[in-house]
Amino acid sequence: MRPYQMILLAATCLLVANLASAGSPAEKPKLPRVSADVVKASVTPAEIAAQPGGDAAFTVHLDIADTWHLYDHKYAADEESFYIGVDLLPAEGADLAGFAAKFPDGVPGEFMGEKVVMLHHAADILVSVKLPAETTGTVELPFTLTVQACDDKICLQPSDIPVKAVVKVE
């Protein structure tokens, strides 16, 4: 075997060994970096029916990945709190008069030795919006859900998750 062939063979063996030990990208779990990686939001019902000038009511359902928690909404209203509580607001520029949200009650827990109120696994935010009298057809109501997910060791970067309710005005 010629020297360049031996070098090529050795390089090929090293490359194969590295690829084998690294595994495929699909096999490696993606580590969460931001809260949106472990929290998913959906609106139910998928299509909401309402009258012009009436109320549109729906639920924003939060799925929180196992081992992670969110902080109760009361922390969002407390400007001195270190914790970022779950919050839902009309998206910037959205004219949603009569907006009201009822947030779920969290459960007492502990994070880094401090007593806190948390949400685990799943939570529902009950939402109501008064539609303008001139509203007709199908309209999209945009919201921003703010969350910060933590596990027993770290907190992820907070996320503003867009949420959209579709209302059929009859």
DAJO-V176331 format. One record per pair of residues at least 24 apart in sequence whose C-alpha atoms are under 7 Angstrom apart, sorted by sequence separation. I is the first residue (numbers start at 1). J is the second residue. D is the distance in Angstrom with one decimal. If there is no record, write none. Layout:
<<I,J,D> <I,J,D>>
This chain:
<<39,63,5.6> <40,64,6.8> <101,125,6.5> <102,126,5.0> <140,164,6.3> <141,165,5.0> <39,64,4.7> <101,126,5.6> <102,127,6.5> <140,165,5.7> <141,166,6.3> <38,64,6.0> <39,65,6.4> <101,127,4.5> <140,166,4.6> <38,65,5.2> <100,127,5.8> <101,128,6.5> <139,166,5.9> <140,167,6.3> <100,128,5.2> <138,166,6.9> <139,167,5.3> <99,128,5.8> <100,129,6.5> <138,167,5.6> <139,168,6.5> <73,103,6.5> <99,129,4.5> <138,168,4.4> <98,129,5.3> <99,130,6.7> <137,168,5.8> <138,169,6.0> <97,129,6.6> <98,130,5.0> <137,169,5.2> <72,105,6.8> <96,129,6.4> <97,130,5.9> <136,169,5.2> <137,170,6.8> <72,106,5.3> <135,169,6.8> <136,170,6.8> <111,152,6.5> <72,117,5.6> <71,117,6.1> <72,118,5.3> <71,118,4.5> <72,119,6.3> <70,118,5.5> <71,119,6.0> <94,142,6.7> <69,118,6.2> <70,119,5.1> <69,119,5.5> <70,120,6.7> <69,120,4.9> <91,142,5.3> <68,120,6.8> <90,142,6.1> <91,143,4.3> <90,143,4.2> <91,144,5.2> <89,143,5.5> <90,144,6.1> <66,121,6.2> <88,143,6.7> <89,144,5.4> <64,120,6.4> <65,121,6.2> <88,144,5.7> <89,145,6.7> <64,121,4.6> <88,145,4.5> <63,121,6.1> <64,122,5.5> <87,145,5.7> <88,146,6.3> <63,122,4.7> <87,146,5.1> <62,122,5.3> <63,123,6.9> <86,146,5.7> <87,147,6.8> <62,123,5.1> <86,147,4.9> <61,123,5.9> <62,124,6.1> <85,147,6.6> <61,124,4.5> <84,147,6.9> <60,124,5.7> <61,125,6.4> <84,148,6.0> <59,124,6.2> <60,125,5.1> <59,125,5.6> <60,126,6.5> <59,126,4.7> <58,126,6.2> <59,127,5.8> <58,127,5.4> <57,127,5.6> <58,128,6.6> <57,128,4.4> <56,128,5.6> <57,129,6.6> <55,128,6.4> <56,129,5.3> <55,129,5.5> <56,130,6.3> <55,130,4.4> <56,131,7.0> <54,130,5.7> <55,131,6.0> <53,130,6.5> <54,131,5.5> <70,147,6.8> <53,131,4.8> <70,148,5.9> <52,131,6.3> <53,132,4.7> <70,149,4.9> <52,132,6.4> <53,133,3.7> <69,149,5.5> <70,150,6.5> <52,133,4.8> <68,149,6.1> <69,150,5.4> <52,134,6.3> <68,150,5.4> <69,151,6.2> <52,135,5.4> <68,151,4.5> <52,136,6.5> <67,151,5.8> <35,147,6.6> <35,148,5.4> <35,149,5.0> <50,167,6.8> <52,169,6.0> <48,166,6.2> <49,167,5.7> <50,168,6.3> <51,169,5.3> <52,170,6.9> <47,166,5.4> <48,167,4.6> <49,168,4.9> <50,169,5.0> <51,170,5.4> <46,166,6.9> <47,167,5.8> <48,168,5.9> <49,169,6.0> <50,170,6.3> <35,156,5.4> <47,168,6.8> <34,156,5.1> <35,157,5.9> <43,165,6.2> <33,156,6.1> <34,157,4.7> <35,158,5.4> <36,159,5.6> <33,157,6.9> <34,158,6.3> <35,159,5.4> <34,159,6.4> <36,161,6.8>>
